[in-house]
């Protein structure tokens, strides 16, 4: 019997505080939960944002004028810093992790996709937790993901995941702004449910990530339509990943209408 697989995407807003500083305790809690699932023979692929904000922490304000070039620099500096965090924490739990950077081209049918499959299957077969991110340092605009939500969906399909969990800074999809008293969290959404009207626009600063709730909703519906139940939940909620895998009522679940 093959081991279950769960893809977890953690966004920049989950792993940073209001001053856009990386929160070590959040990363430790993520890894702790992955270690719990690992002991239950459930393998996790972690899709982690944070490289650009980690690079900005190191460099501060950068005098490169072009936004794309500036992001490349921030990401190139920040990615090894993020992996150093993860490597150290996973080591503390007696686990191993690996970095897998990709561009959208790597998921095109053919040799690139087969190569990606071989990479993930090889790592998972050895009990190594893959940590995926976009290869921002070399991505051309034409081969960029819209955001890491899209990357997570593609990875989930690539590894035939049993679940995709998208961790955000809100508890799920609401019928209005999450802070409004008359706004209610949706427990379950089917792919043909018209819930797009509930999405609130958001403004983000540089390095804070590209994916908002509109993107998460689109990706969640699409992934669910491929037969992979998808969840949007609060990444700062204790034990959120384990609770979802155990079937507890956490976040908003997206399922295929045809099932």
Secondary structure, DSSP 8 states (H G I E B T S, - for coil): ---EEEEEEE-HHHHB-TT--B-HHHHHHHHHHHHHHHHTTEEEEEEE--HHHHHHHHH-S-----HHHHHHHHHHHHHHHHHHHHHHHHHHTT-EEEEEEE-GGGGSTTHHHHHHHHHHHHHHHTTEEEEEEE-TTT--GGG--SSHHHHHHHHHHHTT-SEEEEEESSSS-BSS-TTSTT--B-SEEETT---GGG-------TTS-S--HHHHHHHHHHHHHTT-EEEEEETTSTTHHHHHHTT-S-SEEEE-TT-
